[in-house]
Amino acid sequence: MTTPRPFTDLSADEARRIALRAQGFLGTPDRRAGVRGVLRHLGAVQLDTISVLARSHELIPYARLGAVGRRTVEDAYWKTAPGTAPARPHAFEYWSHAACILPVEEWPHFAFRRRAYRARPHWNHDLPDGTYDQVVKQLRAEGPLTATELGGAKRTSEWWDWSGSKVAVERALMYGEVVCVERRGWKRVYDLAERAIPDELLHDDLDDAECVRRLVALAGQSLGVGTRADIADYHRLKGEQVDAVIAESGLVPVTVEGWSKPAWADPTALETPPRGRHRTTLLSPFDSLIWERARTERIFGFTHRLEAYVPKPKRVHGYFAMPVLAGGRLVGRVDPAREGRTLVARQVTLDGAKAVPKVAEALVEAASWVDCTNVRVERVDAPELRDTLVKEVSRALTTAMR
């Protein structure tokens, strides 16, 4: 195996392909490792409440593996293999880039964040006296439980008006005394860390520098190549935290054509040229390939913005516009919806006529995955390409049904 040079110059195209391979979009995926392999490869899979085609944590493995069953996805994250004892999850939910599913073996490396939460001087919600201890006691006796089962998630119908039990269990989650071991109907299911986390991982004795060094290394591996800001953003670290450990993280300094900032790369990503088959797919806006806007613009020349929280009259590309990846490029956007067994492309943006067949391919595969038998194209930002896209979708549907 070739040892990489300590300092490497990369072209913009090489950096793009390294990033694609690191994120699982270039080359043949390891289907034997499945969804759990995707999670461990990425290091974090973001959760979000929005569900259009599916929830984001389902879209992430789909984008890399293809039409893996949605029940299979959930089971891979949360269920223990039959016959395994004790029954412990393969993953846990915690605050990383945002609320994320994380591989359970990374539990020790978030000790620095758990300590920081315990040291927080204030909270947005008041905690009634004795409630914290009562929640822990109830989980010890009855867990795993949802917030509703613990005594109620809310005091009123307002989304922010948490009950005392909800405040207590969320605080225990942040402290690391409690773990979210699965989502059930989108509700968090809580259990005591001492039951859910394997004994050999439960310790919190790693110091902050060791925790951050590990997360910086993981971010570098998952990105392939990135700037200081890219690496810090992956697990939402502070820039000064990255600066303090990056020299000992195992990442190597590189320069990238067109990048104005210094960068670092995973040395294994530099050992072989990134080659292989490109994936064609719709991407969740919360996919780690594109979740950092400045990086997406730098690598792909593509401006991406989630508009779900933008007032409807001000939206440009749609409520949940999903970038289309094809040939290692971002070639368009689709704002999808579902009506019965029809996938509706409410708004489509195309990077020219050459993008039409790939966008049609991505639409038809996504439709099949969510058990839709038809695709309807509504608005296309380049109206002259709408008929061509409709014909390509029809052709792709016919081919898929053979």
PyMOL commands that set and color helices and strands:
alter all, ss='L'
color gray80, all
select helices_A, chain A and resi 12-22+34-42+56-65+70-78+104-118+131-142+164-175+193-196+199-201+208-223+228-234+239-248+267-270+293-300+312-314+353-369+383-401
alter helices_A, ss='H'
color red, helices_A
select strands_A, chain A and resi 8-10+45-46+91-95+99-103+145-146+178-184+187-192+225-227+252-256+263-265+281-282+322-326+329-339+342-350+374-380
alter strands_A, ss='S'
color yellow, strands_A
deselect
rebuild
show_as cartoon
